[in-house]
Amino acid sequence: MEFLIDILPGLMFGTLVITLFSGLPVAIMLMGVTLIFGVIALAMGEMRFVQMTLLPTRIYGGIIQNPVLVAAPMFIFMGLILEKTRIAEDLLNSLQRVMRVVPGGLALAVILMGTILAAATGIIGASVVMLTVIAIPTMLDKGYSPTLAAGTVASAGTLGILIPPSVMLVFMGDLLGINLAKLFIAAFMPGMILAGAYLVYIVIISAINPKVAPKLPPLAPEEREGLLLETFIALILPLLLITAVLGSILGGIATPTEASGVGVAAALLLGFVRGRISWTSINEAMDGSVKTLAMLFFIFVGATGFSYVFRGIGGEDFIINAAHGLNLGDWGLLAMMMLMIFLMGFFFDWIEIILIIMPIFAPLVMGLDLGDHVSSKDMIYWFAVLVAVNLQTSFLTPPFGFALFYLKGAAGNRLKMSEIYKGIIPFVLVQIAVLGALVAWPEIILSLPRMLLK
């Protein structure tokens, strides 16, 4: 019996991993495993009944009443307003026309658009679908390699998972109990570096093999009329939104939760200025926001219950003791955690990974001693950004990379799945290279928060 009690946390975690591969809804799996092992823990005396009765209170207080999580639905709503009012579509069309004479110009325009869209919305599905619908036909018609076109759109569309205001960072900050504004600031520079690395890769591959990204002839004189003014208007609108959201956070004027409200107000105002706001577009954005949040919070409720029971039966101590028993050292533990998250990204979505893994890994991270490389007070922020960069690959890695399915669904017969898989490989390698740089030089992550939050 004592042996069974000792391995009960391991059995619970192993059961969850196995059931996740069943293909059933993740929230149902989390709740089912929680219920089964909660009953077992009660029967074995590892948990008391009064502890189980506190679970609804924990869910209500930790999720429903959590003021930090209010930012998530607001940022999602803001992104959908931008999509419905076609402000982002205007910008991409303008960038493609301006950069058509540059080798790889269309691909560069997509990356730039993805970066701006990430800083304005942070919604991966909407970004990938919009970029696919607008950019893929143009790129293929102009002779771009299908693999380069697919990889460019998929990687650009997933930048929103890292660049603030990222919905994933909102959930991650709450799970780890850390300052969300500081986390946003810490993730900003790595996001820009990753976008820059994509641009460098496209420039290099276009120079080495011009056939994959041919330079297009310049626009006719009549087509250039008003182009600069059109591009300026298309560019200034999302930049105003980004300034309203990130500027209010970086300037200390508003918390991220308050800034999400500022972003929604700015998105509605911009849509009104362009004359594209209607009750229909608002209703569609609200409907999309509710459906997205319902799915996310359903999983959040299941993960909260799982974490509660897992800790109640000694799961935290079990993981720490098992990790230290491997004798990997602190750097080895960090590498093991990064590798595990990367491999899980092949099969699971980011929300499933962070809600299950982050509460388990957090105690391990806080116990790491990397000497002068990273101080203990900065460790959790450094690790959180490393995880965010790592998790971006979960959208791109087969067989269950969600961005790949969004891309295929929107592209239809224009792209083969094999071309999409082949196209994302170099961009995943770029992500891994950037992740390695962030591990080697933590100041890339930590210098900006120190500068702005003295």
C-alpha positions as CSV (number, residue, x, y, z in Angstrom):
1,M,0.0,0.0,0.0
2,E,2.8,2.4,0.8
3,F,4.4,1.7,-2.5
4,L,1.1,2.5,-4.3
5,I,0.8,5.7,-2.4
6,D,4.3,6.7,-3.4
7,I,3.8,6.1,-7.1
8,L,0.2,7.5,-7.2
9,P,1.2,10.9,-8.6
10,G,3.2,9.2,-11.3
11,L,0.3,7.0,-12.2
12,M,-2.0,10.0,-12.4
13,F,0.3,11.9,-14.7
14,G,1.0,8.9,-16.8
15,T,-2.7,8.2,-17.1
16,L,-3.3,11.7,-18.3
17,V,-0.6,11.5,-21.0
18,I,-2.1,8.2,-22.3
19,T,-5.7,9.4,-22.3
20,L,-4.7,12.6,-24.1
21,F,-3.8,10.5,-27.2
22,S,-7.3,9.0,-27.3
23,G,-8.5,12.0,-29.4
24,L,-11.3,12.9,-27.0
25,P,-11.7,16.5,-25.8
26,V,-8.8,17.5,-23.5
27,A,-11.1,19.1,-20.9
28,I,-13.1,15.9,-20.6
29,M,-9.9,13.9,-20.2
30,L,-8.6,16.3,-17.5
31,M,-11.8,16.1,-15.6
32,G,-12.1,12.4,-15.9
33,V,-8.6,11.7,-14.6
34,T,-9.1,14.2,-11.8
35,L,-12.3,12.5,-10.7
36,I,-10.9,8.9,-10.8
37,F,-7.7,9.7,-8.9
38,G,-9.6,12.0,-6.5
39,V,-11.8,9.1,-5.5
40,I,-8.7,6.8,-5.2
41,A,-7.0,9.4,-3.0
42,L,-10.1,9.6,-0.8
43,A,-10.3,5.8,-0.5
44,M,-6.6,5.6,0.4
45,G,-6.8,8.5,2.9
46,E,-4.4,10.6,0.9
47,M,-7.0,13.4,0.7
48,R,-9.9,14.3,2.9
49,F,-13.4,14.9,1.7
50,V,-13.3,18.5,2.9
51,Q,-10.4,19.1,0.5
52,M,-12.5,17.9,-2.4
53,T,-15.3,20.2,-1.4
54,L,-13.0,23.1,-1.7
55,L,-12.3,22.4,-5.4
56,P,-15.3,24.4,-6.8
57,T,-14.3,27.3,-4.7
58,R,-10.7,27.1,-6.1
59,I,-12.1,27.0,-9.6
60,Y,-14.4,29.9,-9.0
61,G,-11.9,32.1,-7.2
62,G,-8.9,31.2,-9.4
63,I,-10.6,31.4,-12.8
64,I,-14.0,33.1,-12.9
65,Q,-13.1,35.9,-10.4
66,N,-9.5,36.3,-11.6
67,P,-9.1,39.9,-12.9
68,V,-5.9,39.0,-14.9
69,L,-7.8,36.6,-17.1
70,V,-10.2,39.3,-18.1
71,A,-7.5,40.4,-20.5
72,A,-7.8,37.2,-22.6
73,P,-11.3,37.7,-23.9
74,M,-10.7,41.4,-24.5
75,F,-7.6,40.7,-26.6
76,I,-9.4,38.0,-28.6
77,F,-12.3,40.4,-29.2
78,M,-9.9,43.1,-30.3
79,G,-8.2,40.8,-32.9
80,L,-11.6,39.7,-34.3
81,I,-12.7,43.3,-34.7
82,L,-9.5,44.0,-36.7
83,E,-10.3,41.0,-38.9
84,K,-13.9,41.9,-39.5
85,T,-13.1,45.5,-40.4
86,R,-10.4,44.4,-42.8
87,I,-7.8,46.8,-41.4
88,A,-5.2,44.1,-41.3
89,E,-6.1,43.0,-44.9
90,D,-5.5,46.6,-46.1
91,L,-2.1,46.6,-44.6
92,L,-0.9,43.3,-46.2
93,N,-2.2,44.4,-49.6
94,S,-0.3,47.7,-49.4
95,L,3.0,46.0,-48.1
96,Q,2.9,43.5,-51.0
97,R,2.5,46.2,-53.6
98,V,5.3,48.3,-52.1
99,M,7.8,45.4,-51.7
100,R,7.1,43.6,-54.9
101,V,10.4,44.7,-56.6
102,V,12.6,43.4,-53.8
103,P,13.9,39.8,-54.1
104,G,11.6,37.8,-51.8
105,G,9.6,41.0,-51.3
106,L,6.2,39.3,-51.0
107,A,7.5,36.9,-48.4
108,L,9.1,39.7,-46.5
109,A,5.8,41.6,-46.6
110,V,4.0,38.6,-45.1
111,I,6.6,38.4,-42.2
112,L,6.2,42.1,-41.5
113,M,2.5,41.9,-41.6
114,G,2.6,38.9,-39.3
115,T,4.7,40.8,-36.8
116,I,2.4,43.8,-36.9
117,L,-0.7,41.6,-36.6
118,A,0.9,39.7,-33.7
119,A,1.4,43.0,-31.8
120,A,-2.1,44.0,-32.6
121,T,-4.1,40.8,-32.0
122,G,-2.2,37.7,-30.8
123,I,-4.9,35.4,-32.3
124,I,-3.1,32.6,-34.2
125,G,-6.0,31.0,-36.1
126,A,-7.3,34.3,-37.4
127,S,-3.8,35.5,-38.4
128,V,-2.9,32.3,-40.3
129,V,-6.2,32.1,-42.1
130,M,-6.1,35.8,-43.1
131,L,-2.5,35.6,-44.3
132,T,-3.2,32.4,-46.3
133,V,-6.3,33.8,-48.0
134,I,-4.6,37.0,-49.0
135,A,-1.0,36.1,-49.6
136,I,-0.8,32.4,-50.8
137,P,-2.7,33.0,-54.1
138,T,-0.5,36.0,-54.9
139,M,2.8,34.3,-54.0
140,L,2.0,31.2,-56.0
141,D,0.7,33.1,-59.0
142,K,3.9,35.1,-59.0
143,G,6.1,32.0,-59.2
144,Y,7.1,31.6,-55.5
145,S,8.0,28.2,-54.3
146,P,5.0,26.5,-52.6
147,T,7.2,25.3,-49.7
148,L,8.6,28.8,-49.1
149,A,5.1,30.4,-49.3
150,A,3.7,27.8,-46.9
151,G,6.5,28.2,-44.4
152,T,6.4,32.0,-44.5
153,V,2.7,32.3,-43.9
154,A,2.6,29.6,-41.1
155,S,5.6,31.1,-39.2
156,A,4.4,34.7,-39.6
157,G,0.9,33.8,-38.4
158,T,2.2,32.2,-35.2
159,L,4.3,35.2,-34.0
160,G,1.2,36.2,-32.0
161,I,1.9,33.4,-29.5
162,L,5.1,35.3,-28.4
163,I,4.8,39.0,-29.2
164,P,2.6,40.8,-26.7
165,P,-0.3,41.1,-26.2
166,S,-0.2,37.3,-26.4
167,V,-3.2,35.4,-25.0
168,M,-0.8,32.6,-24.1
169,L,1.3,35.0,-22.0
170,V,-1.8,36.1,-20.1
171,F,-2.5,32.5,-19.1
172,M,1.1,31.7,-18.4
173,G,1.5,34.8,-16.2
174,D,-1.5,33.8,-14.2
175,L,-0.4,30.2,-13.8
176,L,3.0,31.2,-12.6
177,G,1.8,34.0,-10.4
178,I,4.2,36.6,-11.9
179,N,3.9,40.2,-13.0
180,L,2.1,40.2,-16.4
181,A,3.4,43.6,-17.5
182,K,7.0,42.4,-16.8
183,L,6.4,39.2,-18.7
184,F,5.0,41.2,-21.7
185,I,8.1,43.4,-21.7
186,A,10.4,40.4,-21.4
187,A,8.8,38.7,-24.4
188,F,8.8,41.7,-26.7
189,M,12.5,41.7,-27.7
190,P,12.7,37.9,-28.3
191,G,9.6,38.2,-30.5
192,M,11.2,41.0,-32.6
193,I,14.4,39.0,-32.9
194,L,12.5,35.9,-34.1
195,A,10.7,38.0,-36.7
196,G,14.0,39.5,-37.7
197,A,15.5,36.0,-38.0
198,Y,12.7,35.0,-40.4
199,L,13.4,38.1,-42.5
200,V,17.1,37.3,-42.6
201,Y,16.4,33.7,-43.7
202,I,14.1,34.8,-46.5
203,V,16.7,37.3,-47.8
204,I,19.4,34.7,-47.7
205,I,17.4,32.0,-49.5
206,S,16.1,34.5,-52.1
207,A,19.7,35.5,-52.8
208,I,21.0,32.0,-53.0
209,N,18.1,30.7,-55.2
210,P,16.1,33.5,-56.8
211,K,13.8,31.0,-58.4
212,V,12.1,30.3,-55.1
213,A,11.2,34.0,-54.6
214,P,11.4,35.8,-57.9
215,K,11.6,39.6,-58.0
216,L,8.5,41.1,-59.6
217,P,8.3,43.9,-62.2
218,P,7.5,47.3,-60.9
219,L,4.0,48.7,-60.9
220,A,2.8,50.7,-63.8
221,P,2.7,54.5,-63.3
222,E,-1.1,54.5,-62.9
223,E,-0.9,51.7,-60.3
224,R,1.6,53.7,-58.2
225,E,-0.7,56.7,-57.9
226,G,-1.7,57.2,-54.3
227,L,0.2,54.1,-53.2
228,L,2.3,55.9,-50.6
229,L,-0.7,57.6,-49.0
230,E,-2.6,54.3,-49.1
231,T,0.3,52.5,-47.5
232,F,0.7,55.2,-44.8
233,I,-3.0,55.0,-43.9
234,A,-3.0,51.2,-43.9
235,L,0.2,51.2,-41.7
236,I,-0.7,54.0,-39.3
237,L,-4.0,52.5,-38.1
238,P,-2.7,49.2,-36.7
239,L,0.4,51.1,-35.3
240,L,-2.0,53.4,-33.4
241,L,-3.6,50.3,-31.9
242,I,-0.3,48.8,-31.0
243,T,0.8,52.1,-29.4
244,A,-2.5,52.3,-27.4
245,V,-2.1,48.8,-26.0
246,L,1.7,48.3,-25.6
247,G,2.4,52.0,-25.0
248,S,0.0,52.1,-22.1
249,I,1.6,49.0,-20.6
250,L,5.3,50.0,-21.1
251,G,4.5,53.6,-20.0
252,G,3.1,52.4,-16.7
253,I,-0.3,54.0,-17.5
254,A,-2.3,50.9,-17.5
255,T,-2.1,47.3,-16.4
256,P,-2.3,44.6,-19.1
257,T,-5.9,44.0,-18.1
258,E,-6.8,47.7,-18.4
259,A,-4.8,47.9,-21.7
260,S,-6.9,45.1,-23.2
261,G,-10.0,47.4,-22.7
262,V,-8.0,50.3,-24.3
263,G,-7.2,48.0,-27.3
264,V,-10.9,47.1,-27.8
265,A,-11.9,50.7,-27.7
266,A,-9.1,51.6,-30.2
267,A,-10.1,48.8,-32.5
268,L,-13.7,49.9,-32.5
269,L,-12.7,53.5,-33.2
270,L,-10.4,52.5,-36.1
271,G,-13.1,50.4,-37.6
272,F,-15.5,53.4,-37.3
273,V,-13.0,55.7,-38.9
274,R,-12.7,53.3,-41.9
275,G,-16.5,53.1,-42.1
276,R,-16.6,49.4,-41.6
277,I,-18.1,49.0,-38.2
278,S,-21.6,47.5,-38.2
279,W,-23.8,45.6,-35.8
280,T,-23.2,42.5,-37.9
281,S,-19.4,42.8,-37.6
282,I,-19.6,43.4,-33.9
283,N,-22.0,40.5,-33.4
284,E,-19.7,38.2,-35.4
285,A,-16.6,39.3,-33.4
286,M,-18.5,38.8,-30.1
287,D,-19.7,35.3,-31.2
288,G,-16.2,34.3,-32.2
289,S,-14.8,35.6,-28.9
290,V,-17.3,33.7,-26.8
291,K,-16.7,30.4,-28.7
292,T,-12.9,30.7,-28.3
293,L,-13.1,31.6,-24.7
294,A,-15.6,28.8,-23.9
295,M,-13.1,26.3,-25.2
296,L,-10.1,27.8,-23.4
297,F,-11.8,28.2,-20.1
298,F,-13.3,24.7,-20.2
299,I,-9.8,23.3,-20.5
300,F,-8.7,25.8,-17.8
301,V,-11.3,24.4,-15.4
302,G,-10.2,20.8,-16.0
303,A,-6.5,21.7,-15.6
304,T,-7.2,23.5,-12.3
305,G,-9.0,20.4,-11.0
306,F,-6.1,18.2,-12.1
307,S,-3.4,20.4,-10.5
308,Y,-5.4,20.6,-7.3
309,V,-5.7,16.8,-6.9
310,F,-2.2,16.2,-8.2
311,R,-0.7,18.5,-5.6
312,G,-3.0,17.0,-2.9
313,I,-1.5,13.5,-3.4
314,G,2.1,14.8,-3.3
315,G,2.6,15.3,-7.1
316,E,4.9,18.3,-6.6
317,D,7.3,16.4,-4.3
318,F,7.1,13.4,-6.6
319,I,8.2,15.4,-9.7
320,I,11.0,17.3,-7.8
321,N,12.4,14.0,-6.3
322,A,12.2,12.2,-9.6
323,A,14.0,15.1,-11.4
324,H,16.8,15.3,-8.9
325,G,17.0,11.5,-8.9
326,L,18.1,11.6,-12.5
327,N,21.3,13.4,-11.4
328,L,21.3,15.6,-14.5
329,G,22.4,18.8,-12.8
330,D,20.6,22.1,-13.1
331,W,21.5,22.7,-16.7
332,G,20.5,19.1,-17.5
333,L,17.1,19.7,-15.8
334,L,16.6,22.8,-17.9
335,A,17.5,20.9,-21.1
336,M,15.1,18.1,-20.1
337,M,12.2,20.4,-19.5
338,M,12.8,22.3,-22.8
339,L,13.0,19.0,-24.7
340,M,9.9,17.6,-23.1
341,I,7.9,20.8,-24.0
342,F,9.3,20.6,-27.6
343,L,8.3,17.0,-28.0
344,M,4.8,17.6,-26.5
345,G,4.3,20.3,-29.1
346,F,4.2,17.6,-31.8
347,F,1.0,16.2,-30.3
348,F,-0.7,18.9,-28.2
349,D,-1.9,22.5,-28.3
350,W,-0.1,25.2,-26.3
351,I,-3.1,25.6,-23.9
352,E,-2.9,21.9,-23.0
353,I,0.9,22.0,-22.5
354,I,1.1,25.1,-20.3
355,L,-1.9,24.2,-18.1
356,I,-0.5,20.7,-17.4
357,I,3.2,21.2,-17.5
358,M,3.8,24.7,-16.1
359,P,2.4,24.2,-12.6
360,I,4.6,21.0,-12.4
361,F,7.8,22.6,-13.7
362,A,7.5,25.9,-11.8
363,P,8.9,24.4,-8.5
364,L,11.8,22.8,-10.4
365,V,12.6,26.1,-12.1
366,M,12.6,28.1,-8.9
367,G,15.1,25.6,-7.5
368,L,17.6,25.9,-10.3
369,D,21.0,27.4,-9.5
370,L,22.7,28.6,-12.7
371,G,25.2,30.7,-10.9
372,D,25.8,34.2,-12.4
373,H,24.0,33.2,-15.6
374,V,20.5,34.1,-14.3
375,S,19.6,35.4,-10.9
376,S,17.0,33.6,-8.9
377,K,14.5,36.5,-9.0
378,D,14.7,36.6,-12.8
379,M,14.7,32.9,-13.3
380,I,10.9,32.4,-13.7
381,Y,10.6,35.2,-16.3
382,W,13.5,33.9,-18.3
383,F,12.1,30.4,-18.2
384,A,8.6,31.6,-19.2
385,V,9.9,33.4,-22.3
386,L,12.0,30.3,-23.2
387,V,8.8,28.2,-23.0
388,A,6.9,30.7,-25.1
389,V,9.5,30.5,-27.9
390,N,9.6,26.8,-27.5
391,L,5.8,26.5,-27.7
392,Q,5.6,28.5,-30.9
393,T,7.0,25.4,-32.6
394,S,3.9,23.4,-31.4
395,F,1.9,25.3,-34.0
396,L,4.3,24.3,-36.8
397,T,5.4,20.7,-36.0
398,P,3.6,17.8,-37.5
399,P,1.5,15.7,-37.1
400,F,-0.8,18.1,-35.1
401,G,0.6,21.6,-35.8
402,F,-2.6,23.6,-35.7
403,A,-1.2,26.4,-37.9
404,L,-0.6,23.8,-40.6
405,F,-4.2,22.7,-40.5
406,Y,-5.4,26.3,-40.6
407,L,-3.1,26.9,-43.6
408,K,-4.3,23.8,-45.4
409,G,-7.9,24.5,-44.8
410,A,-7.7,28.1,-46.0
411,A,-5.4,27.3,-49.0
412,G,-7.5,24.3,-50.3
413,N,-6.0,22.6,-53.3
414,R,-3.4,25.3,-53.9
415,L,-1.0,23.6,-51.4
416,K,-0.3,20.0,-50.7
417,M,0.2,18.9,-47.1
418,S,3.6,17.5,-48.0
419,E,4.6,21.0,-49.3
420,I,3.4,22.6,-46.0
421,Y,5.3,20.1,-43.9
422,K,8.5,20.6,-46.0
423,G,8.1,24.4,-45.9
424,I,8.0,24.7,-42.2
425,I,11.2,22.8,-41.5
426,P,13.7,25.7,-42.0
427,F,11.5,28.0,-39.9
428,V,11.4,25.6,-37.1
429,L,15.2,25.4,-37.2
430,V,15.3,29.2,-37.1
431,Q,13.1,29.1,-34.0
432,I,15.4,26.5,-32.3
433,A,18.4,28.7,-33.1
434,V,16.8,31.7,-31.6
435,L,15.8,29.6,-28.5
436,G,19.5,28.6,-28.2
437,A,20.5,32.2,-28.3
438,L,18.1,33.2,-25.6
439,V,19.4,30.4,-23.4
440,A,23.0,31.5,-24.0
441,W,22.3,35.2,-23.6
442,P,19.5,35.8,-21.0
443,E,20.0,39.5,-21.2
444,I,18.1,39.5,-24.5
445,I,15.1,38.7,-22.4
446,L,15.9,40.5,-19.1
447,S,17.5,43.8,-20.1
448,L,14.3,45.5,-21.3
449,P,12.3,44.8,-18.2
450,R,15.2,46.0,-16.0
451,M,15.4,49.2,-18.1
452,L,11.7,50.0,-18.0
453,L,10.7,48.7,-14.6
454,K,13.3,50.2,-12.3
